[in-house]
C-alpha cells in the first residue's frame, strides 16, 4: 500500500532560475501538465497535476504560476532541495555565462556523489543549446544533420563549456540499475509567449516607427528554433518515457533563415517591409548583446529524428515560426499586454473633443484619427504606390490609380468632400491598419449617425452592407470597433460663450464663426434627439457610452482626463523609447536646473531685500538716536537754567571774592579757609 501511494504521487521536479524566460515557461508547462487516464501507473491520476515543480530564482520576482521557489540558497541548502526531487532540470540554453555553467556542473557532480544513497531513481536533464553544433558541417553539403550525429558536433568557441557539460551528462551510467539517468536536450532558439531572443524584431514591428524592419547581415543563415511550450513538452516526454537515446535535438520542423523570420514578423505585425543592415551597424545600435548576436548568427540545418520517431508531442508550433506567426504574434501581444486602446469621443462642437483626443493619444501613445488627415494620408499613400519602385506589382499600381481617380472625381463633384462610400472605405482601411491594430486609436467627430457607425464598424464589406442597414441587430468587427465610448455634454450657453471668447482668426479656422457654429450645434442636437442615434448603435452592441458633463472652462481638461483614464485604465504600451527617455531626462534636468536657479535667484533677492531693509532700519535708528540725544540735551539745558541763574546771582560773587582773598593770604588749608570765609560773609550779610 505504501509503494502504491509512492507511485501515484506527483513527480517532484527541480528547475533552475525559474524567473528566466525559458526556465519560467518550462516550469509553468510542467506544473500545469495533467496526466490522462490510461497512462503509466507512476503518473498522477486524471485531473491532478503530474509534476510538482520547485526552483531557484535570482531575485524576488513573482511568478505567474504557483511554484515553490528558493531565492539564492547556499550550496548545502540547494543540494538538499535537489535530493528531494525526482527530476532535476538545469537550463543553460539561454546563456553561456560561467556562473550558470559552474552551478550546473556542481549540481551534476553533487548528485553523482550522492547516488548510492538515493532511495529511488532520479533523472538529470540538461537543457543545452544548438550553439554546441555551431561549427559542425554535414557529411554531404546541403544535407541536414540529425541528433544521431551528436558525437560529430563542434561547438561555437564561446559555448565550449556547454559542450563539456553535455559530455559529462552523457557519461552518466546507463541501464535500469543506474540510480541517476542523464539526458541532454539541445534546444533550438526559443520563441513564443512574449519573445526573448527575437523580441527586438517584434518590438520594432509593433511600434511601426520605422517603415522597414532591419535584417542583420544578409540574413541567409538557417536558425534552428522551437516554441518555448514545445520545449516544455519535450522535457515532459523525456520524464514520462525515459527514452534510450540520451541526446535529443529539440527543434521544430522548419528550416528557416533569419530573413524568413524577420520578413514574416514585419508582414504580420509591422510595416511589411525589411532592409538589410550591415553587421558593423548592428554593433553600434546596442539592440543586442554580443552573445545574442552570436545566437542570431548561427547557420545550421538540423533534423530532430528522435522527436519524430519516439515522442507523441502535442505541438504548439510544429511547423515553425513562419507558418504560425499569427498565433505567435497574438501570444506576444497578450504576454506583454500590448493591447490596443480604442476610444470614440462624441459631443457637440466646441465641447473639447479634439483637445481631449490629443491628450488621450499622448497619454496612451496611440493614434488620433481625424477625417481630413486620414483622407490626405490615403491620397499620399496612393501616390507613393504609383511613384514607387519597379518591384511594386502592376495590379497594386492599377488599383491605386483607380482609387485615386475615384477620390478625385468624388471631391470635384461634392465641392471638395468625399461621398460616404469612399469615405467609409478610407476610414475602414485606416482602422484596420497595422498601426491602429497594434496601438489602437482615438476617433473624434466621426461618425455622426447610427447608419455611418454601422457602415464603418460592420464586419461586412461596405459594398455589401446595403441590405444590412435595415437590420436592428448589427454585426460588427470587434477588431476595429471602439471599446470605450465617451459622450461629452455641455449646455448651449456654455458652448456659445466659449466660442465667443475665441480670436476671430482661430474661430474661422475651426469653423466656429457665429453662423457656422450655430448651424453645427443645431445639427448635432437634431441628430442626438431624433430616430436611432449614434449612441443607440453602441448600446445595441453592449458597448455602453460613458456620459461626462463639461461645465468648467479648463484648458487642460484635468477632471475629464482623470475620469477617462480611470475608466480606460493604465497605458498598455512600451512607453518611451530610449531616445524619448533621454530627451525627457534632459528636459527634466533642464527644468530642475531652471527651478534650482530660480530658487537661488529668489533666495538672493530675498536676502538682498532683507539686507536693504535692515540697512534702512539701522539708518532710521541712528537718525532717531541723534534726535533723542538732541531733545535730551535741550531738556537738560532748560532744566539747568534756574539753577545757573541762582548760582550766578547769589553764590558765584561770594565765592569769587573768597577765592581772591584766599589767593592773597595763601593759607595752609585753602578749603577750610574758604569755608570759614563764606560762613562769616553769610553771618555779616
C-alpha positions as CSV (number, residue, x, y, z in Angstrom):
1,X,0.0,0.0,0.0
2,X,2.9,2.3,0.8
3,X,4.5,1.6,-2.5
4,X,1.3,2.4,-4.4
5,X,1.0,5.7,-2.6
6,X,4.6,6.5,-3.5
7,X,4.0,5.6,-7.2
8,X,0.9,7.7,-7.6
9,X,2.3,10.9,-6.1
10,X,3.2,13.7,-8.5
11,X,6.9,13.7,-9.5
12,X,8.8,16.5,-7.9
13,X,10.8,18.4,-10.5
14,X,13.5,21.0,-9.9
15,X,14.1,23.8,-12.5
16,X,16.9,26.3,-12.1
17,X,16.4,30.1,-12.5
18,X,12.6,29.9,-12.9
19,X,12.3,33.7,-13.4
20,X,14.2,33.5,-16.6
21,X,12.3,33.4,-19.9
22,X,12.9,29.8,-20.9
23,X,13.0,28.2,-17.5
24,X,9.9,30.0,-16.4
25,X,7.8,28.6,-19.3
26,X,9.3,25.1,-18.8
27,X,8.4,25.2,-15.1
28,X,4.9,26.6,-15.9
29,X,4.3,23.9,-18.6
30,X,5.4,21.1,-16.2
31,X,3.4,22.5,-13.3
32,X,0.2,22.7,-15.3
33,X,0.6,19.3,-17.0
34,X,-2.2,16.9,-16.1
35,X,-1.9,13.2,-16.8
36,X,-4.6,11.5,-18.7
37,X,-6.5,8.3,-17.9
38,X,-4.7,5.1,-19.1
39,X,-1.2,6.5,-18.7
40,X,1.5,4.7,-16.8
41,X,0.9,3.8,-13.2
42,X,3.5,6.2,-11.9
43,X,1.7,9.2,-13.4
44,X,-0.8,11.1,-11.4
45,X,-4.5,10.4,-11.7
46,X,-6.5,12.3,-14.3
47,X,-7.3,15.8,-13.3
48,X,-4.3,16.0,-10.9
49,X,-1.0,17.7,-11.8
50,X,1.6,15.1,-12.8
51,X,4.5,17.3,-11.7
52,X,5.2,19.3,-8.6
53,X,7.7,21.9,-9.7
54,X,10.2,23.7,-7.4
55,X,13.0,26.0,-8.5
56,X,15.6,28.7,-7.7
57,X,15.2,32.3,-8.5
58,X,17.8,35.0,-8.9
59,X,15.5,37.7,-7.4
60,X,12.3,38.0,-5.6
61,X,10.3,38.4,-8.8
62,X,6.8,37.0,-8.7
63,X,6.0,34.1,-10.9
64,X,2.7,33.9,-12.9
65,X,2.0,30.4,-11.5
66,X,2.1,28.6,-8.2
67,X,5.6,27.4,-7.6
68,X,7.8,26.8,-4.6
69,X,10.8,29.0,-5.0
70,X,14.2,29.2,-3.3
71,X,16.0,32.5,-3.6
72,X,19.7,32.2,-3.8
73,X,20.2,29.2,-1.5
74,X,23.6,28.1,-0.3
75,X,25.2,25.1,-2.0
76,X,24.4,22.8,1.0
77,X,20.8,24.0,1.0
78,X,20.5,23.6,-2.7
79,X,21.8,20.0,-2.5
80,X,19.1,19.2,0.0
81,X,16.4,20.5,-2.4
82,X,17.9,18.5,-5.3
83,X,18.0,15.3,-3.3
84,X,14.2,15.7,-2.5
85,X,13.4,15.9,-6.2
86,X,12.8,13.0,-8.7
87,X,13.9,15.1,-11.7
88,X,16.5,17.9,-11.9
89,X,16.3,20.2,-14.9
90,X,19.2,22.6,-15.5
91,X,18.6,25.0,-18.3
92,X,21.7,26.7,-19.8
93,X,20.2,27.2,-23.2
94,X,19.9,31.0,-23.0
95,X,23.3,31.9,-21.6
96,X,26.9,30.8,-21.8
97,X,27.8,32.5,-18.5
98,X,30.5,30.9,-16.4
99,X,28.4,31.2,-13.3
100,X,25.5,29.2,-14.7
101,X,27.8,26.6,-16.2
102,X,29.6,26.1,-12.8
103,X,26.3,25.8,-10.9
104,X,25.0,23.1,-13.3
105,X,28.3,21.3,-13.2
106,X,28.3,21.4,-9.4
107,X,24.7,20.1,-9.2
108,X,25.6,17.1,-11.5
109,X,28.7,16.3,-9.6
110,X,27.0,16.6,-6.2
111,X,24.1,14.3,-7.3
112,X,26.5,11.8,-8.7
113,X,28.5,11.7,-5.5
114,X,25.2,11.0,-3.5
115,X,23.9,8.5,-6.0
116,X,24.5,5.5,-3.7
117,X,22.2,7.0,-1.1
118,X,19.2,7.5,-3.4
119,X,16.1,5.7,-2.3
120,X,14.7,5.8,-5.9
121,X,16.0,6.6,-9.4
122,X,16.5,10.2,-10.3
123,X,16.9,12.0,-13.6
124,X,19.2,14.9,-14.6
125,X,18.1,16.7,-17.7
126,X,20.5,19.3,-19.1
127,X,18.7,21.8,-21.4
128,X,21.5,22.9,-23.6
129,X,21.7,24.8,-26.9
130,X,22.3,24.1,-30.6
131,X,25.2,26.5,-30.3
132,X,27.2,23.4,-29.4
133,X,26.7,22.4,-33.1
134,X,27.6,25.8,-34.5
135,X,30.9,24.8,-36.3
136,X,29.7,21.4,-37.4
137,X,29.5,20.7,-41.1
138,X,27.3,18.0,-42.7
139,X,28.9,15.0,-44.4
140,X,27.3,15.9,-47.6
141,X,26.8,19.7,-48.4
142,X,23.2,20.7,-48.2
143,X,22.1,17.8,-46.0
144,X,20.5,18.3,-42.7
145,X,22.3,16.8,-39.7
146,X,20.4,14.7,-37.2
147,X,20.7,14.1,-33.4
148,X,22.1,10.7,-34.2
149,X,25.3,12.5,-35.3
150,X,25.7,14.3,-32.0
151,X,29.2,12.9,-31.5
152,X,30.3,15.0,-34.5
153,X,29.1,18.3,-33.1
154,X,31.6,21.1,-32.9
155,X,30.7,24.0,-30.6
156,X,30.9,27.7,-31.0
157,X,34.1,29.0,-29.3
158,X,32.0,30.7,-26.6
159,X,30.0,27.6,-25.9
160,X,32.7,25.1,-25.2
161,X,31.6,25.0,-21.5
162,X,28.2,23.9,-22.6
163,X,29.7,21.2,-24.8
164,X,31.9,19.9,-22.0
165,X,28.9,19.8,-19.6
166,X,26.9,17.9,-22.2
167,X,29.6,15.2,-22.3
168,X,29.6,14.9,-18.5
169,X,25.9,14.2,-18.5
170,X,26.2,11.7,-21.4
171,X,28.9,9.9,-19.4
172,X,26.5,9.0,-16.6
173,X,25.9,5.3,-16.2
174,X,23.2,3.8,-18.3
175,X,20.8,0.9,-17.7
176,X,17.9,0.2,-15.3
177,X,20.3,-0.3,-12.4
178,X,21.6,3.3,-12.7
179,X,20.1,5.5,-10.0
180,X,20.9,8.7,-11.9
181,X,20.0,8.9,-15.5
182,X,21.2,11.8,-17.6
183,X,19.7,13.4,-20.7
184,X,20.8,16.3,-22.9
185,X,18.3,18.4,-24.7
186,X,19.9,20.6,-27.4
187,X,17.2,23.2,-27.8
188,X,16.8,25.4,-30.8
189,X,16.4,29.1,-30.3
190,X,13.2,29.6,-28.4
191,X,10.3,31.8,-29.3
192,X,6.7,32.4,-28.3
193,X,4.9,33.7,-25.2
194,X,6.3,37.3,-25.3
195,X,9.6,36.5,-27.0
196,X,13.2,36.8,-25.8
197,X,15.9,36.5,-28.5
198,X,13.6,37.7,-31.3
199,X,11.9,40.4,-29.2
200,X,13.7,43.3,-30.9
201,X,12.1,42.4,-34.3
202,X,8.7,42.1,-32.7
203,X,9.0,45.4,-30.9
204,X,10.3,47.4,-33.9
205,X,7.5,45.9,-36.0
206,X,4.8,46.6,-33.3
207,X,5.9,50.2,-32.8
208,X,5.6,51.0,-36.5
209,X,8.0,53.9,-36.1
210,X,10.2,52.7,-39.0
211,X,8.9,52.0,-42.5
212,X,11.2,48.9,-42.6
213,X,12.4,46.3,-40.1
214,X,16.2,45.7,-40.2
215,X,17.7,42.3,-41.0
216,X,21.2,41.9,-39.7
217,X,23.7,41.0,-42.4
218,X,22.5,39.1,-45.4
219,X,20.0,37.1,-43.2
220,X,20.5,33.8,-45.2
221,X,21.7,31.8,-42.2
222,X,19.4,29.0,-41.1
223,X,18.3,29.2,-37.5
224,X,17.0,26.0,-35.7
225,X,14.1,27.1,-33.5
226,X,11.5,25.7,-31.1
227,X,8.4,27.2,-29.4
228,X,9.1,27.5,-25.6
229,X,5.9,25.4,-24.9
230,X,7.1,22.7,-27.2
231,X,10.4,22.6,-25.3
232,X,8.5,22.0,-22.2
233,X,6.6,19.2,-24.0
234,X,9.9,17.6,-24.9
235,X,11.1,17.6,-21.3
236,X,7.7,16.3,-20.1
237,X,8.0,13.4,-22.6
238,X,11.5,12.6,-21.5
239,X,10.4,12.4,-17.9
240,X,7.5,10.2,-18.8
241,X,9.1,7.8,-21.4
242,X,12.7,7.6,-20.3
243,X,14.0,7.1,-23.9
244,X,17.0,5.1,-24.7
245,X,18.7,7.9,-26.6
246,X,20.4,10.3,-24.2
247,X,20.9,13.1,-26.6
248,X,17.8,14.8,-28.1
249,X,17.6,17.7,-30.5
250,X,14.6,19.9,-29.5
251,X,13.7,21.8,-32.7
252,X,10.6,22.2,-34.8
253,X,10.3,21.0,-38.5
254,X,11.0,24.4,-40.0
255,X,14.2,25.1,-41.9
256,X,14.1,28.9,-42.0
257,X,16.5,31.7,-42.3
258,X,16.8,34.9,-40.3
259,X,15.5,36.7,-43.3
260,X,12.4,34.5,-43.4
261,X,11.7,35.2,-39.7
262,X,12.1,38.9,-39.9
263,X,10.1,39.3,-43.1
264,X,7.2,37.3,-41.6
265,X,7.2,39.3,-38.4
266,X,7.2,42.5,-40.4
267,X,4.4,41.3,-42.6
268,X,2.1,40.1,-39.8
269,X,2.8,42.7,-37.2
270,X,4.6,45.6,-38.7
271,X,5.1,47.7,-41.9
272,X,5.6,44.7,-44.1
273,X,9.0,45.7,-45.4
274,X,12.6,44.9,-44.4
275,X,16.0,46.2,-45.2
276,X,19.5,44.7,-44.8
277,X,21.6,46.3,-42.1
278,X,25.4,45.8,-42.2
279,X,26.9,43.8,-39.3
280,X,29.0,46.7,-38.2
281,X,26.0,49.0,-37.8
282,X,24.3,46.3,-35.7
283,X,27.0,46.6,-33.0
284,X,26.6,50.4,-32.8
285,X,22.9,50.0,-32.3
286,X,23.3,48.2,-29.0
287,X,20.0,46.5,-29.6
288,X,21.6,43.1,-28.9
289,X,24.3,41.9,-26.6
290,X,27.3,40.2,-28.2
291,X,26.0,36.8,-27.0
292,X,22.6,37.4,-28.6
293,X,24.3,38.3,-31.9
294,X,26.2,35.0,-31.8
295,X,22.8,33.2,-31.4
296,X,21.4,35.1,-34.4
297,X,24.4,34.4,-36.5
298,X,24.2,30.6,-36.3
299,X,23.8,28.8,-39.6
300,X,22.7,25.2,-39.2
301,X,20.4,22.7,-40.9
302,X,19.3,20.2,-38.3
303,X,16.6,17.5,-38.1
304,X,15.2,16.1,-34.9
305,X,14.8,12.5,-35.7
306,X,14.3,11.4,-32.1
307,X,11.3,13.7,-31.6
308,X,9.7,12.4,-34.8
309,X,10.2,8.7,-34.1
310,X,9.8,8.4,-30.3
311,X,7.7,11.2,-28.9
312,X,4.0,11.9,-29.0
313,X,4.3,15.7,-28.6
314,X,1.2,17.9,-28.5
315,X,2.9,20.5,-30.7
316,X,2.2,24.2,-30.3
317,X,4.2,25.2,-33.4
318,X,5.4,22.1,-35.1
319,X,5.9,23.8,-38.5
320,X,7.9,26.7,-37.0
321,X,7.7,30.5,-36.6
322,X,6.9,31.5,-40.2
323,X,3.9,29.1,-40.6
324,X,2.5,30.0,-37.2
325,X,3.3,33.7,-37.0
326,X,-0.3,34.9,-36.5
327,X,-0.6,32.7,-33.4
328,X,2.9,33.8,-32.1
329,X,2.0,37.5,-32.6
330,X,-1.1,37.0,-30.6
331,X,0.9,35.4,-27.8
332,X,3.3,38.2,-28.0
333,X,0.6,40.9,-27.6
334,X,-1.1,39.0,-24.7
335,X,2.1,38.1,-22.9
336,X,3.4,41.6,-22.9
337,X,-0.1,43.2,-22.5
338,X,0.3,45.2,-25.7
339,X,-3.4,45.5,-26.2
340,X,-4.8,48.3,-28.4
341,X,-6.8,51.1,-26.8
342,X,-9.8,52.0,-29.0
343,X,-11.7,55.1,-27.9
344,X,-14.5,57.1,-29.6
345,X,-15.3,60.7,-28.4
346,X,-18.7,62.2,-29.2
347,X,-20.2,65.5,-28.3
348,X,-21.4,68.9,-29.6
349,X,-19.0,71.3,-31.4
350,X,-16.6,73.3,-29.2
351,X,-17.0,70.9,-26.3
352,X,-13.3,69.9,-26.5
353,X,-13.3,66.5,-28.2
354,X,-10.2,67.2,-30.3
355,X,-8.2,68.6,-27.3
356,X,-9.2,65.6,-25.1
357,X,-8.4,63.2,-28.0
358,X,-4.9,64.7,-28.4
359,X,-4.3,64.4,-24.7
360,X,-5.5,60.8,-24.7
361,X,-3.3,59.9,-27.7
362,X,-0.3,61.4,-25.9
363,X,-1.1,59.5,-22.7
364,X,-1.8,56.1,-24.3
365,X,0.6,56.6,-27.1
366,X,-2.0,55.8,-29.7
367,X,-3.3,57.3,-32.9
368,X,-5.6,60.3,-33.4
369,X,-8.0,59.6,-36.3
370,X,-9.1,62.8,-37.9
371,X,-11.1,62.7,-41.1
372,X,-9.2,65.3,-43.2
373,X,-5.8,64.0,-42.2
374,X,-6.9,60.4,-42.9
375,X,-8.1,61.4,-46.4
376,X,-4.8,63.2,-47.1
377,X,-2.8,60.3,-45.8
378,X,-4.7,57.9,-48.1
379,X,-4.1,60.1,-51.1
380,X,-0.3,60.3,-50.3
381,X,-0.1,56.5,-49.9
382,X,-1.8,56.0,-53.3
383,X,0.6,58.4,-54.9
384,X,3.6,56.7,-53.3
385,X,2.4,53.4,-54.8
386,X,2.2,54.9,-58.2
387,X,5.6,56.6,-57.9
388,X,7.1,53.7,-56.1
389,X,9.9,51.3,-57.1
390,X,9.5,49.0,-60.1
391,X,9.1,45.9,-57.9
392,X,5.6,47.1,-56.9
393,X,3.0,44.8,-58.6
394,X,1.1,46.1,-61.6
395,X,-2.1,45.0,-60.0
396,X,-1.4,47.1,-56.9
397,X,-0.5,50.1,-59.1
398,X,-3.6,49.8,-61.2
399,X,-5.8,49.5,-58.1
400,X,-4.1,52.6,-56.6
401,X,-4.6,54.5,-59.8
402,X,-8.3,53.6,-59.9
403,X,-8.9,54.6,-56.3
404,X,-7.1,57.8,-56.7
405,X,-9.2,58.8,-59.7
406,X,-12.4,57.9,-57.8
407,X,-11.3,60.1,-54.9
408,X,-10.6,63.0,-57.3
409,X,-13.9,62.7,-59.1
410,X,-15.8,62.5,-55.9
411,X,-14.2,65.6,-54.4
412,X,-14.8,67.5,-57.7
413,X,-18.5,66.5,-57.7
414,X,-19.0,67.3,-53.9
415,X,-17.2,70.6,-53.5
416,X,-14.1,69.1,-52.0
417,X,-15.9,66.4,-49.9
418,X,-15.9,62.6,-50.4
419,X,-19.1,60.7,-50.8
420,X,-20.0,58.3,-48.0
421,X,-19.0,55.2,-50.0
422,X,-15.3,56.3,-50.5
423,X,-15.1,57.9,-47.1
424,X,-16.1,54.7,-45.3
425,X,-13.6,52.7,-47.3
426,X,-10.8,55.1,-46.3
427,X,-11.8,55.2,-42.6
428,X,-12.2,51.4,-42.5
429,X,-8.8,50.9,-44.1
430,X,-7.2,53.2,-41.5
431,X,-8.8,51.5,-38.6
432,X,-7.7,48.1,-40.0
433,X,-4.1,49.4,-40.5
434,X,-1.3,47.7,-38.6
435,X,-0.6,50.8,-36.5
436,X,-4.2,51.1,-35.3
437,X,-4.4,47.3,-34.7
438,X,-1.2,47.4,-32.7
439,X,-1.6,50.6,-30.6
440,X,-5.3,51.5,-31.1
441,X,-6.8,54.8,-31.8
442,X,-8.9,57.8,-30.6
443,X,-11.6,58.7,-33.0
444,X,-13.4,62.0,-32.6
445,X,-16.1,64.0,-34.5
446,X,-16.9,61.0,-36.7
447,X,-19.2,59.0,-37.3
448,X,-22.2,61.2,-36.6
449,X,-25.1,58.9,-37.1
450,X,-26.3,55.3,-36.5
451,X,-26.0,54.4,-40.2
452,X,-22.5,55.8,-40.5
453,X,-21.3,53.8,-37.5
454,X,-22.9,50.7,-38.8
455,X,-21.2,51.1,-42.2
456,X,-17.8,51.7,-40.6
457,X,-17.7,49.1,-37.9
458,X,-19.7,46.4,-39.7
459,X,-18.0,43.0,-40.2
460,X,-19.1,43.1,-43.8
461,X,-17.5,44.9,-46.7
462,X,-19.0,48.4,-47.3
463,X,-20.2,47.2,-50.8
464,X,-22.4,44.5,-49.2
465,X,-24.0,46.5,-46.4
466,X,-27.0,48.0,-48.2
467,X,-29.3,45.1,-47.2
468,X,-27.9,45.0,-43.7
469,X,-28.6,48.7,-42.9
470,X,-32.2,47.9,-42.1
471,X,-31.3,45.2,-39.5
472,X,-31.8,46.1,-35.9
473,X,-29.2,43.7,-34.7
474,X,-25.9,44.9,-36.2
475,X,-23.0,42.6,-36.7
476,X,-19.7,44.4,-36.0
477,X,-16.0,44.0,-36.5
478,X,-14.5,43.6,-33.0
479,X,-11.0,44.4,-34.2
480,X,-11.9,48.0,-35.2
481,X,-14.9,48.8,-33.0
482,X,-14.1,51.1,-30.1
483,X,-14.1,49.6,-26.7
484,X,-14.8,52.8,-24.9
485,X,-17.3,55.5,-25.9
486,X,-17.3,58.8,-24.1
487,X,-20.1,61.3,-24.7
488,X,-19.1,64.8,-23.6
489,X,-22.0,67.1,-22.8
490,X,-22.3,70.9,-22.3
491,X,-25.1,73.4,-22.4
492,X,-25.7,75.7,-25.4
493,X,-24.9,78.8,-23.4
494,X,-21.6,77.3,-22.1
495,X,-20.6,76.4,-25.7
496,X,-21.7,79.7,-27.2
497,X,-19.8,81.7,-24.6
498,X,-16.7,79.6,-25.1
499,X,-16.8,80.2,-28.9
500,X,-17.3,84.0,-28.4
501,X,-14.0,84.2,-26.5
502,X,-12.0,82.7,-29.3
503,X,-9.9,85.0,-31.5
504,X,-11.6,85.7,-34.9
505,X,-8.8,84.1,-36.9
506,X,-9.0,80.9,-34.8
507,X,-12.8,80.8,-35.0
508,X,-12.6,81.0,-38.8
509,X,-10.0,78.3,-39.0
510,X,-12.1,75.9,-36.7
511,X,-15.4,76.8,-38.5
512,X,-16.6,78.4,-35.2
513,X,-17.9,81.7,-36.6
514,X,-21.3,82.6,-35.3
515,X,-23.3,81.4,-38.3
516,X,-21.3,78.1,-38.8
517,X,-21.2,77.3,-35.1
518,X,-25.0,77.7,-34.6
519,X,-25.7,75.6,-37.6
520,X,-23.4,72.8,-36.5
521,X,-24.8,72.9,-33.0
522,X,-28.3,72.7,-34.2
523,X,-27.5,69.8,-36.5
524,X,-25.8,67.9,-33.6
525,X,-28.9,68.5,-31.3
526,X,-31.2,67.2,-34.1
527,X,-29.1,64.1,-34.7
528,X,-28.9,63.4,-31.0
529,X,-32.7,63.6,-30.4
530,X,-34.4,62.0,-33.5
531,X,-34.6,58.4,-34.6
532,X,-31.8,55.9,-33.9
533,X,-28.8,57.9,-32.7
534,X,-25.1,57.1,-32.8
535,X,-25.1,56.2,-29.1
536,X,-28.1,53.8,-29.7
537,X,-25.9,51.8,-32.1
538,X,-23.2,51.2,-29.4
539,X,-25.9,50.4,-26.8
540,X,-27.1,47.7,-29.1
541,X,-23.6,46.3,-29.3
542,X,-23.5,46.4,-25.5
543,X,-20.6,48.9,-25.6
544,X,-22.4,51.4,-23.3
545,X,-21.2,55.0,-23.6
546,X,-20.0,56.9,-20.5
547,X,-21.5,60.4,-20.2
548,X,-19.3,63.3,-18.9
549,X,-20.5,66.8,-18.3
550,X,-18.3,69.7,-19.3
551,X,-19.2,72.7,-17.2
552,X,-15.8,74.3,-16.3
553,X,-13.7,76.1,-18.9
554,X,-10.4,74.3,-18.0
555,X,-7.9,74.3,-21.0
556,X,-6.2,71.2,-19.6
557,X,-9.4,69.2,-19.1
558,X,-7.9,67.9,-15.9
559,X,-11.0,66.4,-14.4
560,X,-12.2,64.9,-17.7
561,X,-8.9,63.3,-18.4
562,X,-8.8,61.9,-14.9
563,X,-12.3,60.3,-15.3
564,X,-11.5,58.9,-18.7
565,X,-8.1,57.4,-17.8
566,X,-9.6,55.8,-14.7
567,X,-12.2,54.1,-16.8
568,X,-9.9,53.0,-19.6
569,X,-7.0,52.0,-17.3
570,X,-3.3,52.3,-17.5
571,X,-1.4,52.6,-20.8
572,X,-0.6,49.2,-22.4
573,X,2.4,50.2,-24.4
574,X,6.2,50.0,-24.3
575,X,6.3,53.6,-23.0
576,X,9.0,55.9,-24.1
577,X,11.8,54.8,-26.4
578,X,15.5,55.2,-25.3
579,X,15.7,58.4,-27.3
580,X,12.5,59.8,-25.9
581,X,13.6,58.8,-22.4
582,X,16.9,60.6,-22.9
583,X,15.0,63.7,-24.3
584,X,12.6,63.6,-21.3
585,X,15.5,63.2,-18.9
586,X,17.3,66.2,-20.5
587,X,14.1,68.2,-20.3
588,X,13.6,67.1,-16.7
589,X,17.2,68.0,-15.8
590,X,16.8,71.4,-17.6
591,X,13.6,72.1,-15.7
592,X,15.3,71.0,-12.4
593,X,18.3,73.3,-13.2
594,X,15.9,76.2,-14.0
595,X,14.0,75.5,-10.8
596,X,17.1,75.5,-8.7
597,X,18.4,78.6,-10.5
598,X,15.0,80.3,-9.9
599,X,15.1,79.3,-6.2
600,X,18.7,80.5,-5.8
601,X,17.8,83.8,-7.5
602,X,14.7,84.2,-5.3
603,X,16.8,83.4,-2.2
604,X,19.4,86.0,-3.3
605,X,16.6,88.6,-3.9
606,X,15.1,87.9,-0.5
607,X,18.5,88.2,1.2
608,X,19.3,91.4,-0.6
609,X,15.8,92.8,0.2
610,X,16.3,91.8,3.9
611,X,19.8,93.4,4.0
612,X,18.4,96.6,2.4
613,X,15.6,96.7,4.9
614,X,18.0,96.1,7.8
615,X,20.2,98.9,6.4
616,X,17.3,101.2,6.2
617,X,16.1,100.3,9.6
618,X,19.6,100.9,11.0
619,X,19.9,104.3,9.3
620,X,16.5,105.2,10.7
621,X,17.6,104.0,14.1
622,X,20.7,106.2,14.0
623,X,18.6,109.2,13.0
624,X,16.2,108.5,15.9
625,X,19.1,108.2,18.4
626,X,20.5,111.6,17.3
627,X,17.1,113.2,17.6
628,X,16.7,111.7,21.1
629,X,20.1,113.0,22.2
630,X,19.3,116.4,20.9
631,X,16.0,116.5,22.7
632,X,17.6,115.3,25.9
633,X,20.3,118.0,25.6
634,X,17.7,120.7,25.1
635,X,15.6,119.3,28.0
636,X,18.7,119.3,30.3
637,X,19.6,122.8,29.2
638,X,16.1,124.0,30.0
639,X,16.1,122.3,33.4
640,X,19.5,123.6,34.4
641,X,18.8,127.3,33.6
642,X,17.1,128.4,37.0
643,X,19.9,126.8,39.0
644,X,22.5,128.6,36.9
645,X,20.8,131.9,37.4
646,X,20.6,131.4,41.2
647,X,24.3,130.4,41.4
648,X,25.3,133.5,39.3
649,X,23.3,135.8,41.5
650,X,23.9,134.5,45.0
651,X,26.8,132.1,45.0
652,X,29.4,133.0,42.4
653,X,30.1,136.6,43.6
654,X,30.8,135.5,47.2
655,X,32.8,132.5,46.0
656,X,34.8,134.7,43.7
657,X,35.6,137.2,46.5
658,X,36.6,134.3,48.8
659,X,38.9,132.7,46.3
660,X,40.6,136.1,45.6
661,X,41.2,136.6,49.3
662,X,42.5,133.0,49.6
663,X,45.0,133.8,46.8
664,X,46.2,136.8,48.7
665,X,46.6,135.1,52.1
666,X,47.7,131.6,50.8
667,X,46.5,129.7,53.9
668,X,47.8,126.2,54.7
669,X,44.3,124.7,54.3
670,X,42.6,126.6,51.4
671,X,39.4,124.6,51.6
672,X,39.0,125.2,55.4
673,X,39.8,128.9,54.7
674,X,37.1,129.2,52.0
675,X,34.5,127.5,54.3
676,X,35.2,129.9,57.2
677,X,35.3,132.9,54.9
678,X,31.9,132.1,53.3
679,X,30.4,131.4,56.7
680,X,31.5,134.9,58.0
681,X,30.1,136.5,54.9
682,X,26.7,134.9,55.4
683,X,26.6,136.0,59.1
684,X,27.6,139.6,58.3
685,X,25.2,139.9,55.4
